[in-house]
Amino acid sequence: EMIEVCNAEGGTIFHWNNERTNLSVWVSQGLSVPVNAAQSILDGLEPRRHFSAALNCFWLAAPMATGNRTEGLIVLTRAGARGDFRTQHVDLLSTLSSAAALVVRNAQLYARSEEAAIAEERTRIAREIHDGLAQNLSYLVLKLGVAQKLATQGKERELRKELNAVSD
């Protein structure tokens, strides 16, 4: 829809990898921009227009930024013969890229919170297994101690009672 609204002929959304070392294409449609060109555009936090003589097209680029954190870049393209993008297109793409950045950031934070919840649940289960096992082993050791004492004293009825309690 951004392509249509801005009268562009193509567009590409780039995003950073997890280590934030490489920019890669997330989605592209129509006339697109090479990754290395997008990386060179991304040195500022302001939207910008550019003409590429090599590709004979105009670019309109806006970073997907939240605060000082850049999540990626949106680049719209238009053939040189159609002319440059207008100021209203710059403003619109800037607004849309900010909204897209918030969506990406919220998705990342949600994924992190989900991972933290899973790790917390695993820790809780491990603790319960450990604590339950320790309690059961202590109970068995105590009961076996009582059973040994009853066996040495010849109290067979009480010994059977204790062994039955352990096996239940």
SULLINRA-V905320 format. One line per field, one symbol per residue. ss: DSSP state (H for helix, E for strand, L for the rest). psi: psi as a letter, one per 30 degrees, with the letter a starting at -180 (. if undefined). A space follows every 10 residues. Layout:
ss = ???
psi = ???
//
This chain:
ss = LHHHHLLLLE EEEEEELLLL LLEEEEEEEE LLLLHHHHHH HLLLLLLEEE EELLLLEEEE EEEEEELLEE EEEEEEEEEH HHLLLLHHHH HHHHHHHHHH HHHHHHHHHH HHHHHHHHHH HHHHHHHHHH HHHHHHHHHH HHHHHHHHHH HHHLLHHHHH HHHHHHHL
psi = eeeeeghlfl lkkklklefh fkklkekkkb jlkleeeeef egflgkllkk kjeefhlkkj kkkjkjbgkk fakkkklkke fflllleeee eeeeeeeeee eeeeeeeeee eeeeeeeeee eeeeeeeeee eeeeeeeeee eeeeeeeeee effgieeeee eeeeeef.
//
